[in-house]
Amino acid sequence: MEYFVTLAWLKAYTPVSANIDETLIFPFVPTSADMWIQPILGTYFYQDLLTKYNNQTLNTDEATLVAIIKPAVAWRTASEAPIGLTFQLKNKGLQTQNSDNSESVDLSDAEAVELKYVKKAEFYENQVKKYIHKNKDLFPAYLSDLNDDSLIKPSKDRGNDYNTFISFV
């Protein structure tokens, strides 16, 4: 299952290098989408959109939304990678990668890169939030009563005004 981005897209639009092993980077993709996009969209709408994306049955409005979601997932994935790839859990415990042609960075360097990428991810996540807020009427699954856990969807508990919405942006 693809979570809105392919390896080729990730390599083309983030600093993820062209020679990275797919098995090392792709574990970060589902968790990035699940942890950061699902709470924005709500579980019901997220699952609906993800299913349609994988079945290639998105309508035009949904395809536009996915185009906005892609960079958010990609940059969240990139933000998870510096520490996740620098320090890997192996048979002998936590290890750092090393080879003849490269040098491992320390934790503070990896955290600095992670923070830079997180800021980019947050920018794109805010774009998703703003787009959904502005175009919510285009997405019946988002507005559905079954979609009851979106952090940005107006509800009786949070109120229905834009100021409530913007506090989640």
C-alpha positions as MATLAB code, in Angstrom:
seq = 'MEYFVTLAWLKAYTPVSANIDETLIFPFVPTSADMWIQPILGTYFYQDLLTKYNNQTLNTDEATLVAIIKPAVAWRTASEAPIGLTFQLKNKGLQTQNSDNSESVDLSDAEAVELKYVKKAEFYENQVKKYIHKNKDLFPAYLSDLNDDSLIKPSKDRGNDYNTFISFV';
ca = [
       0.000    0.000    0.000;
       1.233    3.479   -0.833;
       0.703    6.275    1.662;
       0.350    9.111   -0.851;
       4.021    9.158   -1.893;
       6.227    6.823   -3.858;
       9.955    6.401   -3.401;
      10.537    8.223   -6.696;
       8.422   11.181   -5.505;
      10.229   11.248   -2.176;
      13.621   11.287   -3.898;
      12.557   13.941   -6.403;
      11.080   16.439   -3.922;
      13.055   16.021   -0.691;
      16.735   15.648    0.190;
      16.344   11.862    0.340;
      19.234   10.670   -1.800;
      18.789    8.805   -5.053;
      20.780    5.812   -3.815;
      18.901    5.233   -0.556;
      17.670    1.705    0.019;
      13.871    1.654   -0.161;
      13.668   -0.785    2.743;
      15.418    1.754    4.989;
      13.314    4.826    4.174;
       9.865    3.411    3.508;
       9.056    2.324    7.087;
       8.855    6.041    7.879;
       6.192    6.757    5.226;
       3.139    5.022    6.755;
       3.883    6.353   10.228;
       4.326    9.873    8.853;
       0.965    9.715    7.098;
      -0.801    7.995    9.995;
       0.579   10.252   12.722;
       0.346   13.627   10.976;
      -2.198   13.510    8.128;
      -4.790   11.173    9.636;
      -5.455   13.475   12.631;
      -5.982   16.398   10.253;
      -8.361   14.569    7.926;
     -10.018   12.309   10.489;
      -9.787    8.521   10.373;
     -12.863    7.928    8.217;
     -11.893   10.462    5.542;
      -8.221    9.443    5.686;
      -9.057    5.773    5.089;
     -11.485    6.706    2.318;
      -8.916    8.914    0.585;
      -6.087    6.413    1.031;
      -8.214    3.584   -0.402;
      -9.215    5.673   -3.408;
      -5.602    6.764   -3.926;
      -4.380    3.165   -3.956;
      -7.257    2.016   -6.174;
      -6.650    4.988   -8.489;
     -10.266    6.102   -8.155;
      -9.777    9.653   -6.859;
     -12.056   12.294   -8.281;
     -10.562   15.635   -9.371;
     -11.113   17.330   -5.996;
      -9.569   14.408   -4.122;
      -6.607   14.332   -6.510;
      -6.020   18.018   -5.814;
      -6.076   17.349   -2.071;
      -3.648   14.440   -2.438;
      -1.295   16.711   -4.390;
      -1.293   18.998   -1.341;
      -0.861   16.067    1.069;
       2.151   14.589   -0.759;
       4.738   17.173    0.328;
       3.476   17.006    3.922;
       3.971   13.232    4.038;
       7.270   13.457    2.171;
       8.777   16.074    4.474;
       7.539   14.259    7.599;
       9.206   11.148    6.235;
      12.395   13.096    5.578;
      12.248   14.513    9.111;
      12.072   11.019   10.598;
      14.956    9.724    8.502;
      18.033   11.520    9.932;
      17.835    9.930   13.359;
      16.155    6.745   12.163;
      18.821    6.090    9.562;
      21.783    7.351   11.595;
      20.945    5.133   14.526;
      19.529    1.726   13.682;
      18.471   -1.091   15.951;
      20.523   -4.155   15.004;
      21.139   -7.581   16.542;
      23.809   -6.043   18.770;
      21.625   -3.121   19.854;
      21.608    0.473   18.677;
      24.256    1.023   16.000;
      25.438    3.897   13.823;
      26.015    3.370   10.129;
      29.536    3.694    8.779;
      31.326    3.029    5.493;
      34.519    3.874    3.635;
      32.942    6.760    1.701;
      30.951    8.469    4.428;
      31.118    9.539    8.017;
      28.363    9.215   10.600;
      27.043   12.348   12.259;
      26.386   12.671   15.953;
      22.951   12.911   17.516;
      22.943   16.728   17.748;
      23.674   17.054   14.008;
      20.914   14.586   13.163;
      18.487   16.446   15.436;
      19.338   19.783   13.767;
      18.552   18.334   10.335;
      15.392   16.751   11.685;
      14.203   20.110   13.049;
      14.824   21.833    9.713;
      12.764   19.174    7.920;
      10.019   19.273   10.571;
       9.538   22.984    9.847;
       9.021   22.190    6.174;
       6.589   19.396    7.073;
       4.628   21.755    9.323;
       4.370   24.294    6.518;
       2.860   21.694    4.186;
       0.585   20.305    6.907;
      -0.776   23.814    7.400;
      -1.450   23.980    3.655;
      -3.508   20.787    3.982;
      -5.450   22.264    6.914;
      -6.171   25.510    5.093;
      -7.233   23.716    1.914;
      -9.576   21.394    3.806;
     -11.084   24.286    5.735;
     -11.675   26.320    2.585;
     -12.982   23.388    0.499;
     -14.635   21.110    3.073;
     -17.888   21.018    1.121;
     -16.102   19.155   -1.688;
     -15.452   16.172    0.581;
     -18.559   14.367    1.871;
     -16.414   11.781    3.680;
     -14.729   14.590    5.613;
     -18.081   16.085    6.604;
     -19.593   12.683    7.428;
     -20.729   12.006   10.988;
     -18.518    8.907   10.770;
     -15.493   11.205   10.501;
     -15.598   12.241   14.129;
     -11.924   12.540   15.068;
     -10.469   15.198   12.765;
      -8.553   17.777   14.774;
      -9.685   20.586   12.494;
     -13.263   19.641   11.633;
     -15.712   21.939   13.367;
     -17.585   20.133   16.111;
     -19.927   20.927   18.966;
     -17.037   20.486   21.408;
     -14.647   22.836   19.589;
     -17.113   25.270   18.052;
     -17.681   26.041   14.411;
     -15.828   29.286   13.873;
     -12.611   29.966   12.012;
     -10.791   31.048   15.198;
     -11.280   27.568   16.602;
      -9.995   26.070   13.355;
      -6.961   28.344   13.172;
      -5.853   27.292   16.664;
      -5.161   23.884   15.154;
      -3.113   25.330   12.263;
];
